[in-house]
Amino acid sequence: MRKRLLSIGILCCITEIVMAQFSRPVSIGLGVGGTSASTDLANTQFKFAYYAEVDGLLTPFISVGIRGEKGSLSGTDFANSFSNSYYTGNLNVKLRLGQFFAHSRDYNWYSLWTSSAYRLLSNTYIGVGGGLLKNKLAPHFALNYIESIQQKGGEMPQNYDGIYLVVPINIGFDVPIGTTLYGPRWALNVNYQHTLTMDDNLDGIVQGEKDHYGFVSVGVKYGLFNRQ
């Protein structure tokens, strides 16, 4: 009898864990896009980048996620140039407008009966995070340009590569595809991420102003643990 009760108790615990996963779905995402650097060399060259991410929902419209990104940055003033192959990873939080729009506590009713335009607006989000960026920098500067930078009080780093703190800011929207009880099974994602660095060495020139870059991407998300 005791063994039977114990087995029932364990089964109930497992069921509760599984149900908790269903009620707090997880999504995975992949995407590609183009980067644009904002550094001391003003003329930006658009480069390629891609990302992978995992998000967990705290509510149907608030998510906490992990994102990894690999890409390139480049800039030039025709006589001088730099190329930066970077890796970055961050933790982030996104808030969707649907957090304020949902007019029913029953999300199943909300997702089934709201209009497509309203759902798209509800899945428009802003987000912020924090993470690390690893440089692999290849600068090409003329000697007279280096001397002019030094005369203005700037400097050229002795070691161009490094790891730096970054703050990514995101704005974008998801287009739901295939609704389940707790949100879309699939979603197309359009996102703009502006990454602020806590250093001045994306381009190999240090003049006191922090470097930053933008990343426009299109991706796809797949929801895990959703009820059918």
C-alpha positions in Angstrom: 0.0 0.0 0.0 2.8 2.4 0.9 4.6 1.6 -2.3 1.5 2.3 -4.3 0.9 5.6 -2.5 4.6 6.6 -3.1 4.3 5.7 -6.8 1.1 7.9 -7.1 2.9 10.7 -5.3 5.9 10.6 -7.6 3.6 10.4 -10.7 1.7 13.5 -9.4 5.0 15.4 -8.9 6.2 14.5 -12.4 2.8 15.5 -13.8 3.0 18.9 -12.1 6.5 19.5 -13.5 5.4 18.6 -17.0 2.3 20.8 -16.7 4.5 23.7 -15.4 6.5 23.4 -18.6 3.4 23.5 -20.7 2.1 26.5 -18.9 5.5 28.3 -19.3 6.5 27.4 -22.9 10.1 27.7 -24.2 11.0 28.7 -27.7 14.1 28.3 -29.7 15.1 30.7 -32.6 17.5 31.1 -35.4 18.1 34.1 -37.6 20.3 36.0 -40.0 20.8 39.6 -41.0 23.2 42.5 -41.5 25.3 44.6 -39.2 26.3 48.3 -39.2 29.1 49.7 -37.0 29.1 53.1 -35.4 32.7 53.8 -34.6 35.5 56.4 -35.1 35.6 55.4 -38.8 32.4 57.0 -40.1 31.9 55.1 -43.3 30.2 51.8 -42.4 30.2 48.7 -44.6 27.3 46.3 -44.0 28.3 42.9 -43.0 26.7 39.5 -42.3 25.7 38.0 -38.9 23.6 35.2 -37.5 22.2 34.3 -34.1 20.6 31.5 -32.0 18.5 32.0 -29.0 16.4 30.3 -26.3 13.5 32.2 -24.6 11.3 31.2 -21.7 7.9 32.9 -21.1 7.1 34.3 -17.7 3.7 35.3 -19.0 2.5 35.0 -22.6 4.0 38.4 -23.3 7.1 38.6 -21.1 10.2 36.5 -21.9 13.6 35.9 -20.5 16.2 34.6 -22.9 19.8 33.7 -23.8 21.2 34.8 -27.2 24.4 33.9 -29.0 25.6 35.9 -32.0 28.4 35.6 -34.5 29.1 38.2 -37.1 31.4 40.8 -38.7 31.8 44.6 -38.5 33.6 46.8 -40.9 34.3 50.5 -41.5 36.6 52.7 -43.6 37.5 56.2 -44.6 39.0 54.9 -47.8 42.6 55.4 -46.7 42.1 53.4 -43.5 39.8 50.5 -42.5 39.1 47.8 -40.0 37.4 44.4 -40.0 36.1 42.9 -36.8 35.0 39.2 -36.5 33.1 39.0 -33.2 31.2 36.6 -31.0 28.8 37.8 -28.4 26.3 36.3 -25.9 23.8 37.9 -23.6 20.9 37.5 -21.2 17.9 39.6 -22.0 14.3 40.4 -21.1 11.6 41.3 -23.6 8.2 42.9 -22.9 5.4 42.6 -25.5 2.6 45.1 -25.9 0.1 42.3 -25.4 0.9 42.4 -21.7 -1.2 45.6 -21.6 -3.8 44.7 -24.3 -5.1 41.3 -23.2 -8.7 41.9 -22.1 -9.3 38.4 -20.7 -7.5 36.3 -18.1 -8.3 33.3 -20.4 -5.4 33.4 -22.9 -7.0 30.6 -24.9 -10.0 32.8 -25.6 -7.8 35.8 -26.3 -5.5 34.0 -28.8 -8.5 32.4 -30.6 -10.8 35.4 -31.0 -8.6 38.5 -31.3 -7.9 39.9 -34.8 -4.7 39.2 -36.8 -3.7 42.9 -36.6 -4.3 43.0 -32.9 -2.2 39.8 -32.4 0.6 41.3 -34.4 0.6 44.4 -32.3 0.4 42.3 -29.2 3.6 40.5 -30.2 5.5 43.7 -30.8 8.2 44.0 -28.1 11.0 46.0 -26.6 13.9 44.4 -24.8 17.2 45.0 -23.0 20.0 42.8 -21.8 23.6 42.4 -20.8 26.4 40.3 -22.0 30.0 39.9 -23.3 31.5 40.5 -26.7 34.8 39.0 -27.9 36.8 40.9 -30.6 38.9 39.6 -33.4 40.1 42.8 -34.9 42.1 43.4 -38.1 42.8 47.1 -38.6 44.6 48.7 -41.5 45.7 52.3 -40.6 48.2 54.5 -42.4 51.1 55.9 -40.3 50.0 59.5 -40.8 46.5 58.6 -39.7 47.8 57.0 -36.5 49.9 60.1 -35.8 46.9 62.4 -36.3 44.8 60.4 -33.9 47.6 60.6 -31.3 47.9 64.3 -31.8 44.2 64.7 -31.0 44.6 62.8 -27.7 43.5 59.4 -28.9 45.5 56.2 -28.9 46.0 52.9 -30.7 45.5 49.8 -28.5 48.6 47.6 -28.1 46.3 44.6 -28.1 43.4 44.9 -30.5 41.5 41.8 -29.4 39.6 41.6 -26.1 36.4 40.8 -24.2 34.0 43.6 -23.4 30.7 44.2 -21.6 27.8 45.0 -23.9 24.2 46.2 -23.5 21.9 45.0 -26.3 18.6 46.9 -26.9 16.0 45.2 -29.0 12.8 46.2 -30.8 10.9 43.9 -33.0 7.8 41.8 -33.6 6.7 38.2 -34.0 4.3 36.9 -36.6 2.5 33.9 -35.0 2.0 30.8 -37.2 -0.1 27.9 -35.8 -1.8 28.9 -32.6 -1.9 26.5 -29.6 -3.4 27.1 -26.1 -0.4 29.0 -24.9 0.8 30.9 -28.0 2.1 30.1 -31.5 3.8 26.9 -32.4 5.9 28.8 -35.0 6.6 32.5 -35.4 8.5 34.6 -37.9 10.6 37.3 -36.2 11.8 40.7 -37.4 14.2 42.4 -35.0 16.5 45.4 -34.7 19.2 45.1 -32.0 21.4 48.0 -31.1 24.4 46.9 -29.0 26.2 49.5 -26.8 29.7 48.5 -25.8 31.3 49.6 -22.5 34.6 50.2 -24.4 36.0 52.0 -27.4 37.7 49.3 -29.3 35.4 47.8 -32.0 37.6 49.6 -34.7 41.0 49.7 -33.1 40.9 53.5 -32.4 40.4 54.8 -28.8 39.2 58.4 -28.7 37.1 58.3 -25.5 33.6 57.6 -27.1 32.0 54.2 -26.7 31.6 52.2 -30.0 28.3 50.6 -30.8 26.6 48.7 -33.7 23.2 47.8 -35.1 22.0 44.4 -36.3 18.8 44.0 -38.4 17.7 40.4 -38.6 14.9 38.0 -39.8 14.4 34.7 -38.0 12.1 31.9 -37.2 11.0 30.6 -33.7 9.6 27.3 -32.6 7.7 26.9 -29.4 8.5 23.8 -27.2 6.2 22.2 -24.6 3.0 23.9 -26.0 -0.3 22.2 -25.7 -1.9 21.2 -29.0 
